[in-house]
Amino acid sequence: MADERNQDPQMDAAGLYREEMITDRKVGAIRQLTPVTGDGAPDTTRPMVFVGQAEIMTNMGPVPLSFEIEGKTLADAVAGFSAAATVAIERTVQQIQELRRQQASQLVVPQGGMPNLGPGGPGGRGGGKIQIP
């Protein structure tokens, strides 16, 4: 089934937001999404949305995090940043651990079945020692 979002790339005129980036230049950033009308005027009938952004360092390099922060004002979002980031970090760590478990449990079987594993293996001559033909 085709993804409906890709078939009609029209913007939703009733769901427009102006985006502002706020940062402390230390821990992360907050994207403040202010609802606007089609002509760009503030839309006071819809709430602002706050999205936190941060990075965690892993042994494979930095992993970006993006998470929604509850709050009605920027001050609420700043106060809630730490708790929302902690939840996002825990969720990301769990996802990384699950991916590692899945990757470690994968068995790779060559196409065409198992090969002759040589002396000592199935189809081999046994003995387990190096034999010169």
FENVENNOR-V639678 format. One record per pair of residues at least 4 apart in sequence whose C-alpha atoms are under 7 Angstrom apart, sorted by sequence separation. I is the first residue (numbers start at 0). J is the second residue. D is the distance in whole Angstrom. If there is no record, write none. Layout:
i,j,d
I,J,D
I,J,D
This chain:
i,j,d
4,8,7
11,15,7
23,27,7
35,39,5
36,40,5
56,60,6
57,61,6
71,75,6
72,76,6
73,77,6
74,78,6
75,79,6
76,80,6
79,83,6
80,84,6
81,85,6
82,86,6
83,87,6
84,88,6
85,89,6
86,90,6
87,91,6
88,92,6
89,93,6
90,94,6
91,95,6
92,96,6
93,97,6
94,98,6
95,99,6
96,100,6
97,101,6
98,102,6
99,103,6
100,104,6
101,105,6
108,112,7
109,113,7
116,120,5
119,123,5
22,27,6
23,28,7
35,40,5
36,41,6
56,61,4
70,75,5
108,113,7
116,121,6
118,123,4
119,124,6
120,125,7
22,28,4
35,41,4
36,42,6
55,61,6
56,62,6
70,76,5
115,121,6
117,123,5
118,124,5
119,125,4
21,28,6
22,29,6
34,41,6
35,42,5
54,61,6
55,62,5
69,76,6
115,122,6
116,123,7
118,125,5
119,126,6
20,28,7
21,29,5
34,42,5
54,62,5
55,63,7
68,76,6
115,123,7
118,126,7
119,127,5
20,29,6
21,30,6
54,63,4
118,127,6
20,30,5
53,63,6
54,64,6
69,79,7
19,30,6
20,31,6
34,45,6
53,64,5
68,79,6
18,30,7
19,31,5
34,46,7
52,64,6
53,65,7
68,80,6
18,31,6
19,32,7
34,47,6
52,65,5
18,32,5
33,47,5
51,65,6
52,66,7
17,32,6
18,33,6
32,47,6
33,48,7
50,65,7
51,66,5
68,83,6
16,32,6
17,33,5
32,48,5
50,66,5
51,67,6
16,33,5
17,34,6
31,48,6
32,49,6
50,67,4
51,68,6
66,83,7
16,34,4
17,35,7
31,49,5
49,67,6
50,68,6
15,34,6
16,35,5
30,49,6
31,50,7
49,68,5
15,35,6
29,49,6
30,50,5
15,36,7
29,50,6
30,51,6
66,87,6
29,51,4
13,36,7
28,51,6
29,52,6
64,87,7
28,52,5
47,71,6
12,37,6
27,52,6
28,53,7
46,71,7
27,53,5
26,53,7
49,76,7
51,80,7
